Amino acid sequence: MNGNEIKEALIKLNIAPKTVLYNNEKRILLQFDFNEKLNTAVKSLEGRKWSKTLNGWHIAADKKLLEGLIRALGPIDTQDSDLTNDLVDYLEKYSDKIKLKGYSYNTLKSYRYHFQSFLNVALKKTNIDLLTKDDLEKYLRWRQKKKFYSHSDQNLHINAIKFYYEVVLGRHRMLFDLPRPK
């Protein structure tokens, strides 16, 4: 697998890979919503470490380790390769806008992670540019029922979605005044 194929496979698995420097060593940070199968697969990798600070697993920046992880997780549902291409395009456009706005690296990392979680669900159903406020509220309710998320995680998720609609697409702020947890 080449680098792009590995990146696409990880995105399909809802893993947000990022290159980080940890103790002066180049490593790959793997962030994902809790998933027992993913956790077990990552724990099977040699040299994997959990970082509370980075909020994710990190492994040596080794292509073979990533390929091993992908193989360990089994076949990937390849319904539509256009979906992966769309996801990558959205994430690149999103990241570029955050960088242009001068947001911190941690904000970029957090917003991108939450926006990717949203995209993984929304892109399977529709063009996200056409979603209404009601659609977004329905999604947030579904997400809340699916798992318990902390209030701060819910707020970060809302901020990441709002950033896309208000800053990337330039929509009016009042249109997406989404309800927030107390």
C-alpha positions in Angstrom: 0.0 0.0 0.0 1.2 3.5 -0.7 0.8 6.4 1.7 -2.5 7.6 0.2 -4.0 4.1 0.3 -3.1 3.8 3.9 -4.5 7.2 4.7 -7.8 6.4 2.9 -8.1 3.0 4.6 -7.6 4.6 8.1 -10.2 7.3 7.3 -12.7 4.5 6.3 -12.0 2.9 9.6 -12.8 6.3 11.3 -9.2 6.7 12.5 -7.7 10.1 12.4 -3.9 9.6 11.8 -1.6 12.5 12.5 2.2 12.7 12.6 3.5 13.9 16.0 6.9 14.3 17.7 7.0 12.3 20.9 10.3 12.3 22.9 12.1 13.6 19.8 10.8 10.6 17.8 8.5 10.9 14.8 5.3 8.9 15.6 1.8 8.4 14.2 -1.0 9.4 16.5 -4.2 7.3 16.0 -7.3 9.0 17.4 -10.8 7.4 17.2 -14.0 7.1 19.1 -13.9 4.2 21.5 -14.2 0.9 19.6 -13.2 -2.4 21.2 -12.1 -3.9 18.0 -9.9 -1.0 17.1 -8.5 -0.9 20.7 -7.6 -4.6 20.5 -6.0 -4.2 17.1 -3.9 -1.2 18.2 -2.9 -3.0 21.4 -1.5 -5.9 19.3 1.0 -3.5 17.6 4.6 -3.6 18.8 5.7 -0.4 20.4 2.3 1.2 20.7 1.8 3.7 23.6 -1.3 5.5 25.0 -0.9 9.2 25.6 -3.3 10.8 27.9 -1.9 14.2 26.9 -2.4 13.5 23.1 -5.6 11.6 23.8 -4.8 8.7 21.6 -2.5 5.8 20.7 0.7 6.5 19.0 3.0 4.1 17.1 6.4 4.4 15.4 6.1 6.1 12.0 6.4 2.8 10.2 4.3 2.0 7.1 4.4 -1.7 7.9 2.8 -1.1 11.3 -0.1 0.8 9.7 -0.5 -1.9 7.1 -0.6 -4.5 9.9 -3.2 -2.6 11.7 -5.4 -2.3 8.6 -5.0 -6.1 8.0 -5.8 -6.9 11.6 -9.1 -5.0 11.3 -10.2 -7.1 8.4 -11.9 -6.1 5.2 -13.0 -2.6 4.8 -16.4 -1.8 3.4 -15.6 -0.2 0.1 -19.2 0.8 -0.8 -18.0 3.8 -2.7 -14.5 5.0 -3.2 -16.0 8.4 -4.1 -17.1 8.6 -0.5 -13.5 8.4 0.7 -12.4 11.0 -1.9 -15.2 13.3 -0.7 -14.2 12.8 2.9 -10.5 13.6 2.1 -11.6 16.7 0.1 -13.8 18.0 2.9 -11.1 17.5 5.5 -8.5 19.2 3.4 -10.7 22.2 2.7 -11.7 22.3 6.4 -8.1 22.2 7.6 -7.0 24.8 5.2 -9.6 27.2 6.4 -8.6 26.6 10.1 -5.0 27.3 9.2 -5.9 30.5 7.3 -7.8 31.7 10.3 -4.7 31.2 12.5 -6.3 28.8 14.9 -3.9 26.8 17.1 -2.7 23.3 16.3 -4.7 21.8 19.1 -7.9 23.5 17.8 -7.1 22.2 14.3 -6.6 18.7 15.7 -9.7 18.7 17.8 -12.1 20.3 15.3 -10.9 18.1 12.5 -11.3 15.0 14.6 -14.9 15.9 15.5 -15.7 17.1 12.0 -14.5 13.8 10.6 -16.8 11.9 13.0 -19.7 14.0 11.6 -18.6 13.4 8.0 -18.4 9.6 8.5 -22.1 9.5 9.3 -23.4 12.4 7.2 -21.7 11.6 3.9 -23.3 8.2 3.8 -26.7 9.7 3.7 -26.6 13.0 1.8 -24.6 16.0 0.6 -23.7 17.7 3.8 -23.9 21.2 2.2 -27.7 20.7 1.9 -28.3 19.8 5.5 -30.7 22.1 7.5 -30.6 23.1 11.1 -33.2 20.4 11.8 -31.1 17.8 10.2 -28.1 18.8 12.3 -30.2 18.7 15.5 -31.5 15.3 14.6 -27.9 14.1 14.1 -26.8 15.5 17.4 -29.7 13.8 19.2 -28.8 10.5 17.5 -25.2 10.9 18.6 -26.2 11.7 22.1 -28.4 8.6 22.3 -25.8 6.4 20.7 -23.2 7.0 23.4 -22.8 9.1 26.4 -20.5 12.0 25.6 -19.3 14.6 28.1 -20.7 18.1 27.8 -17.4 19.5 26.6 -17.1 16.8 23.9 -20.7 17.6 22.7 -19.8 21.3 22.6 -16.6 20.6 20.7 -18.6 18.6 18.2 -21.1 21.4 17.7 -18.2 24.0 17.4 -16.6 21.8 14.7 -19.8 21.5 12.7 -20.6 25.2 13.1 -17.1 26.1 11.9 -17.8 24.2 8.6 -21.2 25.8 8.0 -20.4 29.3 9.2 -16.7 29.8 8.2 -16.0 27.3 5.4 -19.3 27.8 3.7 -19.9 31.3 4.9 -23.5 30.8 6.0 -25.2 33.2 8.4 -24.5 32.6 12.0 -28.1 32.7 13.3 -29.1 29.8 10.9 -27.0 27.3 12.9 -27.6 28.4 16.5 -27.5 24.8 17.7 -28.6 23.9 21.2 -25.8 23.2 23.7 -25.7 21.1 26.8 -25.6 23.0 30.1 
